[in-house]
Amino acid sequence: MTEHTHHDVCTNCTHAHSLDVAQDIARKSGHRWSETRTQVYHTLLMADKPVTAYELMDMVAKKYAREVKPASVYRSLDALMELGIVARIESANSFVACQNPECDHQHIFLVCDHCGQIDEISDHGINRQLLRQAAEQGFVARKQILELHGECKSCHVEG
């Protein structure tokens, strides 16, 4: 089982490196890489928590001193999610940048219901097992969203 958390330190994974990797992924897959996508992705990399599209719009506007339309943010998010470098936390309707964009992995989010902290673990084994079991049922899976809700380590210790 290959597992790492969202906050694992990767000596190769600086924000600049992540941006370079993201641009390379986009280029190799034939996606256009715009200034807005760069700003959206960089802002998500800098965020210390998942953010909603409207929070992201405000953050980009402040950081880059420019007006950003909601449609531009949503288009950028859709493209970045399609590239696998941004993920949506469905239950919180928020977004996070993949901290390890070079890794092809299934996102499994750990959502603290007390403080809102969201961490990520990756596990190819769970992904394969779910797809295999779905196929055995005659089901063709197109998307997986895995979120575990509970208490993070800090909140569990406090409680």
Buried (B, 14 or more C-beta within 10 A) or exposed (E): EEEBEBEBEEEEBEEEBBBEBBBEBBEEEEBEBBEBBBBBBBBBBEBEEBBBBEBBBBBBBEEBEEEBEEEBBBBBBEBBBEBBBBBBBEEBEBBBBBBBBBBEBBBBBBBBEEEEBBBBBBBBEBBEEBBEEEEEEEEEEEEEEBBEEEBBEEBEEEE
